[in-house]
Amino acid sequence: MSRPFLIAAALAAGALSAAALAARPVKPALERAPTAEERQSFEEFFSARRAATPAGPWAARPLFAPMFEIDRDAGGKPWRVIARVDAAPRRSHPDLCRQIRSSFIYDATAPRGARWQEAAEPPRWYVWLATPNVPCAAARYTTLQDPKVAGADVVALLRQHRELLGRARLLFAGHSQCAPYRALTYRLAALEPLAPAAGAPQMLGMVFESDRRAVARVAVRKHGSEYTAWNVSCSG
């Protein structure tokens, strides 16, 4: 058998092996429910925290039990334990209800009284339009608000989001990324600040999520009290 043929065969075998490795599915992260000790430990920590800051967002007891996210990568690595708690909804603006979600991370190796700490992730603000003369209560659909977006802008965008999305769909048609997603059903998932552009001192971002995992980002130009859908980008 000739030497060139042997070299070609070896290269082909190596390519097949590499392809097989690339095609091998990535092992998913393992998940589990919290242990009784983890639940009890967090309850003690959180009760002490509320008592120490009676005037903060935790002045009222949360409406729901904490949500735990516990996972680890395959291979015997330590479990990553995170507890998330939603504060009771409160008015952050006359027309806006806000619920703050805070995250805490667990360290099983720390002394018993110091196992829970605030996660590096900052608290998240979830907002929705308030009903006049009615106290804020938990809502089914909420929108993530970046703290840098002013309350007045949040209220305006929440009220106008269907109209702005309708105008943005016209921009979808001329955008190669967005054209395939033009007819999908969307809900407003987040509001965020954007860098000034298009001759406007202020631009705002609206993030829409579809029922088919597509995400549409709409750049909104603010001029005075008017908001205009200015540009779009999509991923799916």
Secondary structure as GFF3:
##gff-version 3
##sequence-region A 1 236
A	DSSP	alpha_helix	3	23	.	.	.	ID=ss1
A	DSSP	beta_strand	30	31	.	.	.	ID=ss2
A	DSSP	alpha_helix	36	52	.	.	.	ID=ss3
A	DSSP	beta_strand	67	72	.	.	.	ID=ss4
A	DSSP	beta_strand	80	86	.	.	.	ID=ss5
A	DSSP	beta_strand	90	93	.	.	.	ID=ss6
A	DSSP	beta_strand	96	106	.	.	.	ID=ss7
A	DSSP	three_ten_helix	112	114	.	.	.	ID=ss8
A	DSSP	beta_strand	116	118	.	.	.	ID=ss9
A	DSSP	beta_strand	124	129	.	.	.	ID=ss10
A	DSSP	beta_strand	143	145	.	.	.	ID=ss11
A	DSSP	alpha_helix	151	172	.	.	.	ID=ss12
A	DSSP	three_ten_helix	179	181	.	.	.	ID=ss13
A	DSSP	beta_strand	186	194	.	.	.	ID=ss14
A	DSSP	beta_strand	202	210	.	.	.	ID=ss15
A	DSSP	beta_strand	215	223	.	.	.	ID=ss16
A	DSSP	beta_strand	226	235	.	.	.	ID=ss17
###
